[in-house]
Structures are given as C-alpha cells and as structure tokens.
Amino acid sequence: MLKLGIIGCGRLGSFHADKAAAHPQVQLVGVFDPVVSSREAAAHKHGVKAFEDIEAMVPEVDAVVVATPTVTHHAVGMQCLHRGLHVLMEKPIAVSRREAVELVAAAGENLRILQVGHVERFNPAWKSAITVTDEIVCGERALFEAVRTSGYTFRSTDIGTVLDMMIHDLDLVLSVETSPVVSVDAIGFHVVDPSRMFGHEDTVQARLVFENGSVASLFSSRVARESVRRMNITLPKQTAVIDFGSRTTQIIRPGGNVLAGDFSPHVIDARRIASVAPGFMQECFSVQEFENAAVDALALELDDFVNAVLQRREPIVTGRQALRAVEAAEMILAAIRLPKNRFQQRAA
C-alpha cells in the first residue's frame, strides 16, 4: 500500500485526488494547497487531512503528486525529493532545462522515483500506432506532423502554449525518436496579451530537424475555435494517423504492387492511368483501423507510478525523458525570439 499526498488542489489536483482515492493500492493520506478553502474542500471530499504546509505532510506519506503551477515545480519537487519522497510531477517537469536537470539529479541522488505526467503516453490511440513507432525506435527516419489546439481557458497562464500544450507532442515524438535535434525553426504570437508584459506565446508553429534526417512539424494554439489533438507519423512504407481526442488510429500501408514499383510514372502505361487513378488510394493502399475503447488515462498514469514505486522499477515516463522534452521546448522558445526564427544546435 502506497501512502500518497496531493500537493495542489486546483482543477488537476482534484482529478488526481479522485484517482488516488479510488486506487486499491493507494492510501490517500492528505492534501495541501496554499489556499485554505481549496485544501479544506478537497480534504472534506475524501475524508483526509488538510495539511498546512508540505513539511507537515512529509513524515506521513511515501510519495506525492505535484499538481501546482509550473513555475513552482522545481521548488516543490526538490523539497519532496530531498525529503525522501517519490514524486509524480504534472507536466511539464519544469520551466527550464536547468531546473529539470536539478530535479532529475535530485531523484537520482535520493534513489527516488520521478515520473512526469505526460498523459498522452497512456492514450490507447498512441499505443495502437506501435507498428509505426517501433520502426522509428529501430532507426527508421520519420516525418511527424502534429496539431494541438484549444480555446483559451485562462489556466496555465504562468507558461505559454509550448510548455502547456506542445510539450505533449514533443514528449511523444522524443519518446520514439532518439536522434538528437540539430535545428529548430519556429514562429509564435502573443494574442491575449499582445503587450507581452505578463503573458506568454499563445500560438506556435515549430519545425525540428533531427541528426538522422527525421523532421517534426508541430502546431499548437490555445486561442483556437476548436479543440484538436492529432498526429500523423509518416514512414516510407506506412503512415499512422492518430486522433487522441477520439482515440482512433489508422495505419495506412501501400500494397505489394505499389512497393514493387508497378505504378511508377516511368513504368505505367499512360493509357492505364485513366482506369487506375480514380480508385488508386482505395484499392492499392490498405487501411487498418483501431477504434479504441474509452480509458481513464490519468488513472493509468497513477497506476504506473504506484507500481513503479512498489516494484522499484522505472515508470513509463521518466524524469530524464521529460527533461529532453523541456530541452526541445527551450530550443523552440529560443527560435521564436531570434530574428530569423531559427535555433541551430552547436556542435559539441
């Protein structure tokens, strides 16, 4: 049984408390939030303690979920790790590479689990694309194209859309593409706070080029008219079309005659084109469709954390992986600020 505390009783913290209270291997000990009414409401809902500060919680728990504003992740995480607690940190791990490096180091020094809440890893639509992602892990070059948009929620205003939304797609791409990023082109706009006095970027388009030739084209906006969470992954012999919102995945593959070059413009008879062209994609490419059942990805994420701690194994999303996503995010933010919107990785 894992004794767990929740730090942060806002929207996400409340969700985490619900999952923890329902988990058969978790004893939800208590909650903390600097806002008294928030922590007391959460504590009353679950019949647990409302701690007045983190230090009061530490002796009574084995692990914590940190669901505080991103700018506080480093301070809260370092405090908990150095006090010997395992940490499930909401994404992103931190606001900068420096802070993320220190968190990962603290977890290692104290032999604690540090898992980061990149919850899309637990989306069945992503898991259904394994035949494609496995090829990338094995070294195949890939083209990633992702779109992630939503309306403006007035949440997570301490960071911009890169660390708030695009970070999901950065994590997914980097979880399978291990080649180093060598250059980044990006453009971004401040929409809600055009003065840039307090706000962050709301809309960003970024293009990452990897050392092995893979490319990732990512778009995110939190001032869109509709919510979209999609990614296409294209390889020479198959393409994955992933919709995280509807939890559907299509794997599209060219047939054997296409791969054999039977329809190459240099081979096919011009008189045959008129009969082949209308149904070419339908008849000569196969489509494998996955309509995945609804799952509670946040509950699966917590379950992985609990088992990682109890079984003394690495979680699916490690602090080191989350660090790499923040490093890429920093490159994108740097590219946005540069005159030519380009960040070039310096040779070691």
JOWO-V753073 format. One record per residue. N is the residue number from 1. RES is the residue in three letters. BURIAL is # if it has 24 or more other C-alpha atoms within 12 Angstrom, else .. D_LAST is the distance of its C-alpha to the last C-alpha in Angstrom with 2 decimals. Layout:
n: {N	N}
res: {RES	RES}
burial: {BURIAL	BURIAL}
d_last: {D_LAST	D_LAST}
//
This chain:
n: {1	2	3	4	5	6	7	8	9	10	11	12	13	14	15	16	17	18	19	20	21	22	23	24	25	26	27	28	29	30	31	32	33	34	35	36	37	38	39	40	41	42	43	44	45	46	47	48	49	50	51	52	53	54	55	56	57	58	59	60	61	62	63	64	65	66	67	68	69	70	71	72	73	74	75	76	77	78	79	80	81	82	83	84	85	86	87	88	89	90	91	92	93	94	95	96	97	98	99	100	101	102	103	104	105	106	107	108	109	110	111	112	113	114	115	116	117	118	119	120	121	122	123	124	125	126	127	128	129	130	131	132	133	134	135	136	137	138	139	140	141	142	143	144	145	146	147	148	149	150	151	152	153	154	155	156	157	158	159	160	161	162	163	164	165	166	167	168	169	170	171	172	173	174	175	176	177	178	179	180	181	182	183	184	185	186	187	188	189	190	191	192	193	194	195	196	197	198	199	200	201	202	203	204	205	206	207	208	209	210	211	212	213	214	215	216	217	218	219	220	221	222	223	224	225	226	227	228	229	230	231	232	233	234	235	236	237	238	239	240	241	242	243	244	245	246	247	248	249	250	251	252	253	254	255	256	257	258	259	260	261	262	263	264	265	266	267	268	269	270	271	272	273	274	275	276	277	278	279	280	281	282	283	284	285	286	287	288	289	290	291	292	293	294	295	296	297	298	299	300	301	302	303	304	305	306	307	308	309	310	311	312	313	314	315	316	317	318	319	320	321	322	323	324	325	326	327	328	329	330	331	332	333	334	335	336	337	338	339	340	341	342	343	344	345	346	347	348}
res: {MET	LEU	LYS	LEU	GLY	ILE	ILE	GLY	CYS	GLY	ARG	LEU	GLY	SER	PHE	HIS	ALA	ASP	LYS	ALA	ALA	ALA	HIS	PRO	GLN	VAL	GLN	LEU	VAL	GLY	VAL	PHE	ASP	PRO	VAL	VAL	SER	SER	ARG	GLU	ALA	ALA	ALA	HIS	LYS	HIS	GLY	VAL	LYS	ALA	PHE	GLU	ASP	ILE	GLU	ALA	MET	VAL	PRO	GLU	VAL	ASP	ALA	VAL	VAL	VAL	ALA	THR	PRO	THR	VAL	THR	HIS	HIS	ALA	VAL	GLY	MET	GLN	CYS	LEU	HIS	ARG	GLY	LEU	HIS	VAL	LEU	MET	GLU	LYS	PRO	ILE	ALA	VAL	SER	ARG	ARG	GLU	ALA	VAL	GLU	LEU	VAL	ALA	ALA	ALA	GLY	GLU	ASN	LEU	ARG	ILE	LEU	GLN	VAL	GLY	HIS	VAL	GLU	ARG	PHE	ASN	PRO	ALA	TRP	LYS	SER	ALA	ILE	THR	VAL	THR	ASP	GLU	ILE	VAL	CYS	GLY	GLU	ARG	ALA	LEU	PHE	GLU	ALA	VAL	ARG	THR	SER	GLY	TYR	THR	PHE	ARG	SER	THR	ASP	ILE	GLY	THR	VAL	LEU	ASP	MET	MET	ILE	HIS	ASP	LEU	ASP	LEU	VAL	LEU	SER	VAL	GLU	THR	SER	PRO	VAL	VAL	SER	VAL	ASP	ALA	ILE	GLY	PHE	HIS	VAL	VAL	ASP	PRO	SER	ARG	MET	PHE	GLY	HIS	GLU	ASP	THR	VAL	GLN	ALA	ARG	LEU	VAL	PHE	GLU	ASN	GLY	SER	VAL	ALA	SER	LEU	PHE	SER	SER	ARG	VAL	ALA	ARG	GLU	SER	VAL	ARG	ARG	MET	ASN	ILE	THR	LEU	PRO	LYS	GLN	THR	ALA	VAL	ILE	ASP	PHE	GLY	SER	ARG	THR	THR	GLN	ILE	ILE	ARG	PRO	GLY	GLY	ASN	VAL	LEU	ALA	GLY	ASP	PHE	SER	PRO	HIS	VAL	ILE	ASP	ALA	ARG	ARG	ILE	ALA	SER	VAL	ALA	PRO	GLY	PHE	MET	GLN	GLU	CYS	PHE	SER	VAL	GLN	GLU	PHE	GLU	ASN	ALA	ALA	VAL	ASP	ALA	LEU	ALA	LEU	GLU	LEU	ASP	ASP	PHE	VAL	ASN	ALA	VAL	LEU	GLN	ARG	ARG	GLU	PRO	ILE	VAL	THR	GLY	ARG	GLN	ALA	LEU	ARG	ALA	VAL	GLU	ALA	ALA	GLU	MET	ILE	LEU	ALA	ALA	ILE	ARG	LEU	PRO	LYS	ASN	ARG	PHE	GLN	GLN	ARG	ALA	ALA}
burial: {.	#	#	#	#	#	#	#	#	#	.	#	#	#	#	#	#	#	#	#	#	.	#	.	.	#	#	#	#	#	#	#	#	.	.	.	.	#	#	#	#	#	#	.	.	#	.	#	#	#	#	.	#	#	.	.	#	#	.	#	#	#	#	#	#	#	#	#	#	#	#	#	#	#	#	#	#	#	#	#	#	#	#	#	#	#	#	#	#	#	#	#	#	#	#	#	#	.	#	#	#	#	#	#	#	#	#	.	.	.	.	#	#	#	#	#	#	#	#	#	#	#	#	#	#	#	#	#	#	#	#	#	#	#	#	#	.	.	.	#	#	#	#	#	#	#	#	#	#	#	.	#	.	.	.	#	#	#	#	#	#	#	#	#	#	#	#	#	#	#	#	#	#	#	#	#	#	#	#	#	#	#	#	#	#	#	#	#	#	#	.	#	.	.	.	.	.	.	.	#	#	#	#	#	#	#	#	#	#	#	.	.	.	#	#	#	#	#	#	#	#	#	#	.	.	.	.	#	#	#	#	#	#	#	#	.	#	#	#	#	#	#	#	#	#	.	#	#	#	#	#	#	#	#	.	.	.	.	.	.	.	.	.	.	.	.	.	.	.	.	.	.	.	.	.	.	.	.	.	.	.	.	.	.	.	.	.	.	.	#	.	.	.	.	.	.	#	#	#	#	#	#	#	#	#	#	#	#	#	.	.	.	.	#	#	#	#	#	#	#	#	#	#	#	#	#	#	#	#	#	#	#	#	#	#	#	.	.	.	.	.	#	#	#	.	.	.	.}
d_last: {45.97	43.05	44.04	42.07	41.90	40.88	39.19	39.81	43.02	42.27	42.29	39.47	40.54	44.04	42.88	41.01	44.14	46.26	44.09	44.00	47.77	48.36	46.09	48.24	45.80	45.12	47.28	46.48	47.28	46.75	44.85	43.55	43.13	43.62	46.22	49.33	50.99	47.97	47.61	51.37	51.73	49.08	50.61	54.09	53.08	51.84	54.09	51.36	50.55	49.26	47.18	47.17	43.61	40.73	41.68	45.11	43.65	41.31	44.02	45.58	42.71	40.19	37.77	37.35	36.43	34.73	35.83	35.51	33.97	30.18	29.83	31.57	29.58	27.40	30.43	32.68	30.22	29.28	33.00	33.92	31.23	31.99	35.65	35.12	35.41	33.71	32.41	32.56	30.73	31.53	28.69	26.31	25.18	24.55	24.07	20.49	17.31	18.16	21.64	20.69	18.40	21.41	23.82	22.02	21.80	25.48	26.54	25.00	26.49	29.85	29.86	30.71	30.22	28.19	28.88	28.13	30.74	29.18	32.68	32.25	30.93	34.57	36.05	37.98	37.01	33.37	34.58	36.79	33.86	32.71	33.50	31.00	28.26	28.63	27.81	24.52	23.67	24.58	22.12	24.27	22.77	24.43	25.46	25.91	28.32	29.36	31.93	32.73	35.38	38.10	40.53	39.92	40.86	40.31	38.29	34.67	34.94	32.57	29.70	29.39	29.55	25.81	25.89	29.53	29.85	26.80	25.07	27.47	26.23	22.55	23.38	25.44	22.93	20.07	22.60	22.88	19.80	17.03	14.63	11.64	12.65	11.12	13.85	16.90	20.23	22.75	26.08	28.09	31.48	33.31	36.75	38.68	37.58	37.07	37.20	33.90	35.50	35.27	34.05	30.86	29.97	32.57	31.57	28.13	27.03	23.37	21.69	18.45	16.93	15.13	13.08	16.37	18.46	20.06	21.05	22.40	24.93	26.07	28.98	30.40	33.28	35.51	38.14	39.24	42.80	42.07	39.91	37.70	35.19	34.31	31.55	31.65	29.37	29.92	29.30	30.97	33.92	34.26	33.71	33.96	35.65	35.35	37.47	36.65	39.68	42.26	40.43	40.88	38.74	39.43	37.90	38.75	38.76	40.10	43.12	43.42	45.12	42.29	39.70	42.04	41.94	45.64	45.09	42.76	44.06	44.50	46.67	48.67	52.08	52.41	55.71	54.05	51.51	54.19	55.05	51.54	49.66	51.47	50.63	47.56	45.10	47.74	49.01	46.01	43.35	43.81	43.08	42.71	43.38	42.70	44.68	43.53	45.81	45.08	43.18	42.36	38.57	38.49	40.88	38.79	35.71	37.79	39.19	35.77	34.95	38.32	37.98	34.45	35.89	39.15	37.71	34.68	32.22	29.15	30.11	29.28	26.97	24.93	23.30	19.86	20.57	21.86	18.75	16.73	19.48	19.28	15.55	16.55	19.59	17.77	15.87	19.39	21.03	18.60	19.30	23.00	22.97	21.27	23.88	22.88	22.08	18.60	15.21	12.23	8.90	6.35	3.79	0.00}
//
